[in-house]
Amino acid sequence: MKGPSEFPREDFASDNHAEAHPAVLAALQAAAHGPAPAYGGDRWTAAAEAGLRDLAGPAAVPLLVFNATAANVLGLSVLLGPGDAIICAEHSHLAMDECGAVEAMLGRKLLSVPAPDGKLTPMAIEALLERCADVRTPRPSTVALTQATELGTCYTLAELAELQEFCDRRGLRIYMDGARLANAVAHLNCEVADIARFADAVSFGFTKNGALGVDALLLMTPGIAERAPYLRRQQGQLASKMRFLAAQVTALLDGGLWLDNARHANGMTDRLAAELEPLPGLRLTQRVQSNAVFVELPRAAADSLRERWAFHLSPAGEARLMTSHATALADVSDLVAEVKASLK
């Protein structure tokens, strides 16, 4: 692993690597002056919660937490009962990138199913339900979707409606991991509420969208929010100086900056994919629908590129190239030029 001084400036590894947006830093600086009530009793938290309800719908109950894993654990803890299990995609962040947080903190089993494009389907869920038909197996009660998915794809509104209808019929609740919800909204050209209404609880990621470190949980189904503030406290996610989480959210909500950031990141990805797709010897492995390009690279080309550029590379030679609000058009042009040179 590279140390801080070795880390390349030319970065397509993750939107988590991007610097905080200047508007977020300015908002934090402004919030730092003088005292304010603790634990969410401040005006910044009130404004952030009101802004989130404006986006998700007046019935939404918003809760701010420190990061996306915290939002996932809290959101699922609200929905799960004793002996319950969660159905998720095999590539999901829950299953692969959170060190078993849900299983360790909640004592609930994750049941992963194949999802070649990152998206769950009623057929895949039904097949798992048939294997969990008696008391010897965990009882699936909640389906965890990711929007946008770990493979950069997005559920359409029609697909979400189909999944909701299936889950209602089978008595399953829906949790939606929205660490990149903004990118999905930008791709689908819809409102947050158009997506959130298909879930009982949904996270809204701001850390990957220009924040320094804050995500939100939106509880959408009436009656499920009663325990949530207590669970947030119990899970160590109630910030005493909540204004510093909320100020980041209000900065990104102001004037729709969160959506501008997501549109910019998606646009840089679209440009990158359009430049790479025609090149000989390359193959895009997933549809480009958010801020990620998955592309197979010849190994020699990948090794050459990684001398300067940071990106994730699988053992099979599949590169994940991610953009962010901070990605410049010049970054895309420079990377494409070096890809072309590496293929000669």
Buried (B, 14 or more C-beta within 10 A) or exposed (E): EEEEEEEBEBBBBBBEBBEBBEBBBEBBEEBEEEEBEEEBEBEBBEBBBEBBBEBBBEEBBBBBBBBBBBBBBBBBBBBBEEEBBBBBBBBBBBBBEBEEBBBEBBEBBBBBBEBEBBBBBBEBBEEBBEEBEEEEEBBBBBBBBBBBBBBBBBBBBEBBEBBBEBBEEBEBBBBBBBBBBBBBBBBBEEBBBBBBBBBBBBBBBBBBBBBBBBBBBBBBBEEBBEEBBEBBEEBEBBBEBBBBBBBBBBBBBEEEBBBBBBBBBBBBBBBBBEBBEEBEEBEEBBBBBBBBBBBBBEEEBBEBBBEEBBBBBEEEBBBBBBBBBBBEEEBBEBBBEBBEEBBE
